[in-house]
Amino acid sequence: MTLVGKILTVLILIMSISFMMIAVTVFATHRNWKDRALGNKATIEELQSTNKLLRAEQDRAEDRLAIEQAARRFALAALQTRLELLAEQVKEREASLIALQQELDVKNETLDQNTKALNDLTKEVDGLRNEIRLAQQDRDEKFVSVVDLTDVISGLQGTKSNLEERQTQLREQLSKQKLVMDAYEIDEFTPVVDIPPRVDGIVTKVGESKLIEISIGADDGLRKGHTLEVFRNNAYLGRVVVQRLEPDRAVCEIIPEYRKGIIKRGDRVATKLG
């Protein structure tokens, strides 16, 4: 039920109550109608005023209903127009779809023909590729063979050159070694295991006995039994022999018969041939 219907229903109910009250009043005062009418004049006037108000409200409600119905008719007309426009657009889209479907069918047929031609060309290209691959394999095998032979020749030539150069170096080294051996009066039969390497260090500690500690050790090539000379500036102090070794230091014993002075911390130690 709409607002107007509700309003009308309320108005009808109010008017029915009003008329019923009037009927009851008339029935109750039918013996003295004039007096009762005069007595209820104010009530009747009030009811008439209420009735006028209700009729005015009814008129306003009917006006609003008419406006709403007009708006609904206008909206319905607009919707109908839009529906017709959309129907025309649908027809146009359907026609366009049919045209596109026909065009797609033509393109699909063309694509099938091109695919078939492409397959034929692919088979032909595969055959040519196989022939090219076999030819390339044969060429690569021959090229690898040539490269291998070239590398072998280059290697042999390089080896020959290196051997000749090494031969010259060995001859020079042999001549130099011969001069050194002659200078120190040694030959190929002289033992060299006990000859200490050329090293130079300092005395780091001096013990109460004949033992001293030096700053060079096994990492410098020293071995137990090697002898070293001790000196301070240009003064020769004596000779020591290595007794114990560590990587970076060694403990040596002073040989009494070679002692020429008092060995102190900070003195130099060194080895020499002979």
Secondary structure, 3 states (H helix, E strand, C coil): CCHHHHHHHHHHHHHHHHHHHHHHHHHHCHHHHHHHHHHCHHHHHHHHHHHHHHHHHHHHHHHHHHHHHHHHHHHHHHHHHHHHHHHHHHHHHHHHHHHHHHHHHHHHHHHHHHHHHHHHHHHHHHHHHHHHHHHHHHHHHHHHHHHHHHHHHHHHHHHHHHHHHHHHHHHHHHHHHHHHHHHCCCCCCCCCCCCCCCCEEEEEEECCCCEEEECCCHHHCCCCCCEEEEEECCEEEEEEEEEEEECCEEEEEECHHHCCCCCCCCCEEECCCC
